[in-house]
Amino acid sequence: MRRLTVYSREECPLCDELLEQLAPWAQLRGIPLDLIDVDSDPTLTRRYGLKVPLVDFGGETVCFGHLDIDALERLCRPGSAQV
């Protein structure tokens, strides 16, 4: 089963907003959701920098900055990679 991973940082209003929208969507579909603080690791900080929040689904970047539910829905359709 693929997982959703959100790369974020503390005290980030965009991150909080995205998580508020994404968590119910993921829970409804039974998709595990992991939260990673990019400031917890210098490599992550360099890699993601200002591109937070960033949503990764099974190793594929879906969106950053704002949630793109349409992109997530497309990835969950039959014929796309298995969820």
N, C-alpha and C positions, 0 to 999 in steps of 0.2 A: 504494500500500500504506500502510495506517495504521501509525502507530508508537506504541509505549508510551513515555511520558515519566514519569519519577519525579522529583518535586521533593523534595529532602532537604537535610540539612545534615551537616557533619562531626561526628563524635563523638555520633551519634544512634543509640542501640541499637535503637530501633524501625525506623529507616531501614535499618540493617544487616540486621535480621531479615527485613524485607519483601523486600529485594533478594536475599537468600539463597533465598527461596521463589519469587520472581518470575522470576529469571534463567533457571532451567532450564525453566520453563513457556514463556517467550518463545522460548527457543532451540529447543525441541521443535517449536514452531509456525512457526519462521522469521520471527518478528515482531521488527523492530529495537527496541532498548531504549536510550533516552537517559537520562542522569542529569544533573540540573541542581541545583547547590547554590544554595539560595534566599538564602544569605548573600553570594553573589557580586554581587548587584545590589539596591540599596535598594528598588526597585519590587517585586521578587520577595519580598523580606523583608516588606514591607507587605502584599502580596497574600496570601501563604501563611502568614506568621507562625508560629503554633503548629500549623498544619494539615499537618505533615510527619510521616511521608512521605505524599505525595499521588500517586496514580497517575492519569494522564491517558491516554486511549486515543483517538487520532484527534481530539483537541479536546474530548473528553467526560470529565469527572471520573468516575472509576470508584469510588474509595474513598480514604480517608485514615486514618492511624493504624495500621490493620491491613489486610492483603491480603484482598480479597474475590474469591477465585478463581471463585465461582459467578457473580458479576457479569461477570467477564471472559469466562467460558464463554458466557454468554447473548449477549454482544456478538459472539462469533465464530460463532454458529449461523447456518445458512443462513436467509436472510430478513432478517437484521439488516444493518446497513451493512457493506459489503465490507471485509475485512481486507486 
